[in-house]
C-alpha cells in the first residue's frame, strides 16, 4: 500500500502530479498497484481530510492572493524582471 500521507504532502509541491508519484512508486514496487488503483486509493484518502482551516483575521491587516502557476513577475525600474513572487 502506498504511503498516502506522503503522497498528499508531495502533491503540494510545484509541478508534482499523481502520475509522477505513481512512476516513483512503481520504480520502488514493480509489482505494485496500477495507475488507476493507485489514484483511487489516494482519492479515497483525500476525501477523509478536512478542507477547512480556521484563521482569525483583523480587517485590513493582511492581503491574500490565490493564483495558480509558477509565480508573478515583479518588474524593476529598468523594465526587467527583478524576481518572481511566489
Rosetta blueprint (number, residue, H / E / L):
1 X L
2 X L
3 X L
4 X H
5 X H
6 X H
7 X H
8 X H
9 X H
10 X H
11 X L
12 X L
13 X L
14 X L
15 X L
16 X L
17 X L
18 X H
19 X H
20 X H
21 X H
22 X H
23 X H
24 X H
25 X H
26 X H
27 X H
28 X H
29 X L
30 X L
31 X L
32 X L
33 X L
34 X L
35 X H
36 X H
37 X H
38 X H
39 X H
40 X H
41 X H
42 X H
43 X H
44 X H
45 X H
46 X H
47 X H
48 X L
49 X L
50 X L
51 X L
52 X L
53 X L
54 X L
55 X L
56 X L
57 X L
58 X L
59 X L
60 X L
61 X L
62 X L
63 X L
64 X L
65 X L
66 X L
67 X L
68 X L
69 X L
70 X L
71 X L
72 X E
73 X E
74 X E
75 X E
76 X L
77 X L
78 X L
79 X L
80 X L
81 X E
82 X E
83 X E
84 X E
85 X E
86 X L
